[in-house]
């Protein structure tokens, strides 16, 4: 059992439907349903049941929600206490900007931005690897000051301010031995192929699987990894195919990238998010200025192209 499942159960209890809970948590409905199924499997009993067009908690689900509320309260309190007593001087902590992002963003352009800010402005940072969904929750809860995230579907959460950065299109990589691609929709033509996919219950997995579902098939995983570079190496080793963000595309022996027709194209929007009140802070203005000064090579990496 984990805190993510308990937070999902609490949101379903509060909002009365999977779709409303998903919007509140910045998750997809399928991710909320998966969390509920996982919690049911762990508990050994059903925590929700259908009621009309929505869902409601079962009697045992209500008891679990009450227990979960106590667990989450103690967990959040303990984490906050540990953070306050960490071995970082209070003076430095007050100045440090807590920045979250996913690994490919750090590698392609965010590390140079942080390095220049530390040198030019003496800004202090605390850096965290975070998933897109976690980043929004951490910003709202004050655990992060700033995050680079994948824009989620649906309306914005009011207290948050988001600034579009760039669009990162996915590339299809296939074994060189595959030869010519199927006519029409290449992705649909690969419905029976072996695929390398991100780990289940990740945002990356949802994006790719949902895109394939819109094309009428579900990809079959021959391997899984949450590292885009490792995914490409797995594809080359197993003779499988994969969809990879263009900014993470690596030259890999035995693999070739394929241009997709418009109907098959997949891309996600990358944005900067923070609390609305933070946009007036000097550190936020400094960060935005430094991002605007990115070199040509860094901007091309952000756009998923090789200089």
NURO-412402 format. One record per residue: x, y, z of N, C-alpha, C, O in turn. Coordinates in pm, whole numbers, plus 50000, padded with zeros to 5 digits. Layout:
% residues N
XYZXYZXYZXYZ
...
//
This chain:
% residues 307
500854988250000500005000050000500895012450000501975012250060
500455023149934501255035349933500345047549948499125046649936
500985059049976500205071150001499455075849878498415082349890
499955072649759499265076749636497885070249629496905076649592
497815057349665496515050449664495555056749765494375058449737
496085060249883495225066149986494735079949945493585083449972
495585087849880495155101149834494095099749724493165107849716
494245089449640493245087149536491905083349598490855088349556
491935074449698490695070449764490025082549829488805084049821
490805091149892490245103149955489585112149852488515117649876
490235113849735489675122449631488365116849577487435124449549
488285103549561487045097449512485925099449615484785102149578
486265098049743485255100249847484765114649845483575117249860
485685124149826485315138349830484555142849706483665151349715
484895137249589484335142349463483265133449402482535137849313
483155120949447482025112749408482095106049273481165099049235
483195108049198483335101249069484805100049034485635107749083
485105090448948486495088448905486975100448825488115104948843
486135105748736486555116848651486805129448734487775136648709
485945132248832486145144148916487385142649002488135152249021
487605130649054488815128349134490065129749048491065135349093
490005124748923491155125848832491485140448805492655144148803
490465148848783490715163048759491345169648880492255177848865
490885166148999491435172249121492875168049145493665175749201
493225155849104494565150649128495515152849011496695149249019
495015158748901495825160248778496255146548726497395144848683
495345136948731495585123648678494565120648568493575127748553
494835110248492493825105748397492835096648470493205090648572
491605095448422490655086248485491185071948492490935064848589
491915067648389492455054048390493465052248503493555041448562
494235062748532495215061748642494505060748776494925053148864
493405068548794492635067748918492055053748933492125047849041
491475048348826490905034848832491965024548866491705015148942
493155026148810494245016848839494655017448985494925007149047
494705029649043495045031049184494005024149271494355017649370
492735025549235491675019049314491765003849303491564996649401
492084998949181492234984349166493414979249247493344968549308
494504986849248495694982849325495374982549474495784973349545
494644992649521494284993149662493374981449699493534975349805
492424978249611491544966849634492344953949643492074945449729
493334952449555494154940349556494964939349685495104928449741
495484950549733496274950549856495394947449977495774939750065
494194953649980493314951950096492634938250098492384932650205
492324933049980491584920549975490084922449980489354912749997
489614934649967488164937449961487934949849876488854957949857
486724951449825486384962749738486294975449821485684975649928
486894986049770486824998949842485815008449778485395018149842
485405005749653484385013949587483405004949516483694993449486
482215010449488481215003449410480485013449323480425025249356
479935008749213479235017649121477925022049182477235014249248
477575034849159476275040149200475815049649090476305060849079
474875044949006474455052748892475605054648795476245045048752
475865067348760476975070448670478285072848744479335074748681
478225072848876479425075548954479805063449038479365052249012
480615065849138481025055449231480885060649372480875072749395
480775051549465480785055449605481615045249681481815034049634
482105049249797482915040249876482025029849943480925033049989
482505017549949481825007250025481985010250174482735019250212
481285002650258481435004750403482875002750445483425010650523
483494992250393484904990150426485785000850363486815004750419
485385005650244486135016450181486105029150265487105036250275
484955031950327484845043650415485755042150537486395051750580
485815030050592486715027750706488165029350662488985035050733
488475024050542489835025550490490175040150466491295044450492
489195047950416489425062250392489725069550523490595078250528
488985066050629489225072350759490615068850811491325077450863
490995056050797492335051950837493385058950751494415063350801
493105059850619494035066450528494235081150564495345086350554
493165087750605493265101850644494225103450761495035112750765
494135094250857495045094750972496485092050930497405098850974
496655082150842498005078850794498615090750717499765094350740
497825096650626498325107750545498665119750633499665126550610
497825122350732498085133650821499395131750896500205140950906
499605119750948500855117051022502045117050928503125121950963
501855111650808502945111350709503375125450671504565128750677
502415133850631502745147550588503385155350702504335162950680
502865153550823503425160650938504865156250964505735164450993
505105143050953506455137950978507445142850874508575146650906
507015142650746507915147150640508255161950657509405165950642
507245170150688507485184350710508435186550827509305195150821
508265178750933509145180051049510575176351014511515183151054
510735165350939512085161350898512725171750807513925174350817
511935177750720512465187950632512965199950713514025205650684
512195203750813512585215550893513845213050973514615222250999
514065200351012515225197351096516385191451017517355186651077
516305191750886517395186450803518685194250829518665205650875
519795187750797521095193850826521495203950719522605203350666
520605212950686520895224050595520675236750674519615238450733
521655245950676521485258150755520185265350720519795265950604
519545270750822518265277650802518425289250704517545291750622
519575296350712519775307850624519785303450478519185310050392
520455292350449520515287650311519165282250267518745284350153
518465275350359517165269750325516195280750284515385278850194
516265292050351515325302850320515555308250179514625313350116
516785307250129517095312749998516985302349887516895305849769
516975289549923517005279049821515675277849748514605278149810
515755276549617514565274149535514445259049514515375252749464
513335253549553513115239149540512535236449401511385239749372
513355230349317513025228649176512845213949144513675205649180
511745210649076511485196949035511375195648884510925204848817
511795184248831511695181648687511935166748665512425159848754
511575161848547511865147948516513245146948452513735156848398
513885135248457515315133948423515705139248286516735145648273
514885136548182515295140848048515385156048038516215161247963
514555163348112514635177948112515925182548178516605191548126
516275176548291517535180048356518695178048259519555186748245
518705166348192519865163048108519965171947985521075175847947
518835175447922518915182447794519155197347808519865203147725
518585204147912518795218647918518695224848057519145236148076
518125217748155517905224148284519165225248369519335235148440
520045215348363521295216348438522095228948401522555235948490
522275231948270523005244348237522325256948289523005266248332
520995257348287520285269048340520575270748489520865281848534
520485259948564520745260748709522185264648735522475272648824
523105258948656524525261948676524805276748655525535282848733
524225282548549524455296748523523825305648630524405315748668
522635301948678522005309848783522815309348912522945319548980
523345297848944524175296849065525425305649053525875311549151
525985306348931527195314148909526915329148903527625337148964
525875332948829525615347148803524865354148915525085365948940
523975347048981523115353649079523315348449220522725353849314
524135338049236524345331849368523075325449422522965323049542
522095322649335520885315849380521225301949428522085295149371
520555297549534520725283949586519535275449542518405280349535
519795262949512518755253949465518765240949545519805236349591
517585235349558517435221349596516735214549479515655218749438
517355204149424516865197849302516215184449333516725176549413
515075181949269514335169549291513905163649158513475170749068
514025150449147513435143449033511985140549069511695135449177
511085143848979509665142149008508905138448882509305142048772
507835131248899506955128348786506055140448762505855148548854
505505141848641504635153348615503465154548713503165165448761
502795143248744501645143848834502075148048974501425156249038
503185142249022503645145549156504035160149165503825166549268
504605165549059505075179449061503935189149090504095198249171
502775187249026501645196149050501195195549195500915205749256
501125183549249500705182149388501735188449483501365194749582
503025186649452504065192049539504115207249533504385213749634
503845213049415503755227649406502595232749490502755242049569
501435226649473500245231149546500425229949696499915238149772
501155219549740501345217249884502535224949940502765224550061
503285232049855504425239749903505705231749918506685236849973
505715219249871506935211149882507935214549772509125211949786
507445220349661508305225449554507935240049529506785244049548
508925247849485508655261749446508375262949297507625271749255
508995254349219508985255749074509165241949013509905233749069
508505239248900508665226148837508515227448686507735235548637
509255219248614509095217648470508305204748451508745194048494
507145205748388506205194448386505625192648247505735201448161
504995181248227504175178848109502785184248139502195180848242
502265192448051500945198348073499885187448077499775179647983
499095186948184498065176648193496805180748117496615192648089
495955171048084494675174748022493765181348125493975180048246
492775188448076491775194248166492135208248211493175213648172
491265214248293491455228048337492585229348438492965219748504
493105241448447494165244448541493635244848685492455247448708
494525242148781494195244248921494415258948951495505264148926
493415265849005493415280349018494655286349083495185296249031
495165280849197496285287649263497615286349187498595292749226
497665278349080498915276049009499005284748884498005287548818
500215289048853500485296848732501385288548642502415283648687
501005287048517501765278748423502195287048303501445295448253
503425284548256504005291848144504485281748040505405274048068
503885281547920504325271947817505795274047782506265285347773
506515263047763507925263647725508155258747582508715265947500
507715246347553507935241047419507095228447399506535222947494
507015224147275506285212047237507315201347202508195203647118
507205189847264508185179147242507495167647168506775159847230
507715166447035507065155546960507775142246985508985141747003
506995131546985507565118147000508075113046866507565116646760
509105104746873509645098146754509405083146766509535077446874
509075076846656508975062346650510335056746612510905060846511
510845047546691512105040946656511805026146631511095019746708
512355020946522512095007146481513425000346448514395007246415
513484987146455514704980046417515024982146269514124982246185
516284983946240516694985646099516284973546016516014974745897
516244961846080515914949446009514444948845968514064940245888
513604957846021512184957545989511914961145844510904957045786
512814968845784512634972745645511574983545630511474992345715
510784983045522509774993345495508654993145598508324982745655
508075004945620506985006245715505655003245646505515005145525
504654998645724503334996045664502755008845604502985019845655
501995007345496501345018945434500225023945525499725016545610
499835036545505498755042245585499255046545721500095055545731
498765040245827499155043445963500275034146008500005022446036
501525038946017502615030246061502375024546200502685012846225
501825032646291501615027646427500605016246429500815006046494
499485018046358498475007546353499044994946288498684983746325
499934996846192500574985446128501534978046219501934966846188
501904984246331502804977846427502044972446548502644969646652
500724971046535499894966546647500344953046701500244950446821
500854944346613501254930846655502744929946686503244919146716
503444941146678504884941046704505174940346854504284942746936
506414937046888506864938147026507204952747053507854959246972
506754957847168506974971847205507794972747333507734963947420
508564983547342509184987147470508394999047523508265009147455
507884997747646507005007847704507545012547839508315005547903
507125024647881507455028948017506745020248120505855012348085
507125021648246506505013748352505035016748367504585027948342
504285006648408502865008648433502665019248542503545021548626
501495025548540501095035648639501975048248631501975056348725
502715050048520503435062548500502685071048399501915065948317
502905084148405502265093148310502715089948167501915090548074
503995086648150504535083548017503805071547958503465071547839
503565061248039502855049447992501435053147948500975048747843
500745061148028499385065347994499345072747861498465070147778
500295081947841500305089847718500435080947596499695082547499
501375071547600501625062947483500485053147461500005051547349
500045046547567498985036447553497675042947510496955037447426
497345054647567496115061547527496175065847380495175065147309
497355070247335497505074147194497285062047103496595063047002
497875050747139497685038647058496225034147061495695029446961
495575035647176494165031647187493305039947092492355034747033
493625052747077492875061046982493045056346839492195058846754
494145049346813494385043846680493835029746666493935023746559
493265024446773492565011746764493324999446809492924988346776
494415001046885495124989146934495794992147067495945003747106
496194981747136496944982947261498314976447240498384964547210
499404983947257500724978247233501064967247334500684968147451
501754957047288502144945847374503584947947421504494948947338
503784948547550505104951647606506004939447605505664929047663
507154940647538508204930447546509234934247651510004925747697
509244947147690510174952047792509634965347843508854972147776
510074969047963509644981748023510824988448091511694981848148
510825001748084511825009648156511295023948168510545028548083
511695030848274511335044948289512475054048244512435066148267
513475048348180514605056048126514535055347973514625044447916
514365066947907514165067047761515365061147687515195054247587
516575063747736517775058347670517785043147681518075036047584
517485038147801517435023647820516355017347733516535006247682
515225024247716514155019047630514655016847488514345006747425
515425026447438515925025147301516935013747290516945006547190
517765012047391518715001047389517994987547398518394977847334
516914987047477516114974747484515484971647349515454960047306
514964982047281514344980047150515354974347051515034965246974
516574979847053517604974846962517964960346993518164952246903
518054957247122518444943747163517374933347129517694922247088
516104937047147515004927447130514344928046993513454920046963
514784937446907514124939046778512704944146794511804940246720
512514953046893511184958446923511094972946877512064978546825
509914978946895509694992946855509345000946980508964995347083
509475014346970509185022947084508855037047036509315041346930
508055043947115507815058247096508585065647204508465062747323
509395075547160510305082447251510195097447225510155101647109
510145105847330510165120347307511375124347224512475119247246
511185133347129512275137347041513475142647115514615140747071
513255149547229514365154947306515215144047370516325146647415
514695131747375515405120547437515925110447335516445099947371
515775113747207516195104547101517715103247102518425113347101
518205090947104519645088147108520045080046985519325070846947
521175083346922521655074646814521935060746871522785059246958
521215050646823521335037146877521535027246763520725026646670
522625019646770522925010046664521765000246647521254994646744
521344998446521520284988946492518894994946490517934988246454
518765007746530517465014446531517455025946433518475032446413
516285028546373516125040246286514855047746328513845041446357
514915061046330513695068746359512825069646234513335069546121
511515070346255510565070546143509705082946152509165086046258
509585090246041508675101746036507245096546031506905088145948
506405101646120505015097046126504095106646052504325118746053
503075101445987502075110245926501295117546034501315113746150
500605128145994499915136746090498975128946181498905131746301
498265119246127497275111846207497915103546316497265100146415
499185100046300499885091646398500725099646497501245094146594
500855112546474501805120346553501345122046697500165123846726
502325121546787502095123346930503105133446981504285132746946
502655142547063503565152447124503005156247259501795155347282
503895160447350503395166147474503935180147494505015183647447
503155187947567503495202047591504235203147724503755198347827
505395209347720506195211147840505985225447891506025235047814
505775226748021505525239948077506205241548213506575231848278
506335254048252506885257748381505695261048471504815268748432
505675255448591504555258448680505045262048819506075256948865
504305270748885504615275149020503315280049083502285280649016
503345283549209502175289749269502005303849214502985310749186
500765308049198500495321149139501205332249216501675341849156
501275330949347501905341449428503415342249406504025352649434
504015331449355505475331349339505935338849215507115342149204
505035341649121505455348248996505965362349021506635368048935
505655368149136506155381549168507495381249240508055391849270
508015369349269509265368149344510465370449251510425366649134
511525376749302512725379449220513345366749162513825366749049
513335355749240513965343449190513225338049067513855332148979
511895339949061511145335148946511485343348822511655337748713
511575356548838511955365048725513345361448675513575361248554
514275358648767515635354848728515635341648652516365340148554
514835332148697514775319248630514215320748489514745315148393
513125328448475512535330548343513525337348248513615333648131
514265347248299515255354148214516305344448164516705344848048
516765335648254517835326348215517335316248113518075312548022
516085311848126515515302648027515435309447891515665303147788
515105322547890514985329747764516345331447696516405334247576
517445329747771518795331347716519405318047671520595317447641
518625307547667519165294547626519845295547491519385302747402
520935288347476521665288247350520855281147242519865274447272
521285282647117520615276047005520605260947026519585254447003
521725255347071521815240847090520835236347198520185225947184
520735244247306519815240647413518365241747368517525233447403
518065252047291516695253547242516315242147147515185237347149
517255237847064516975227046972516805213947049515985205447012
517575212247158517385200347242516005200547305515345190147316
515545212547348514215213747406513135210047304512125204047340
513355213447179512365210747075512475196647019511715192746931
513435188847071513545174947027514265173346896514045163446825
515135183046860515875181946734517365181746762517805186946864
518135175646673519585175246686520185186746608519875188346489
521045195246671521645206546597522455201746477523025209946404
//
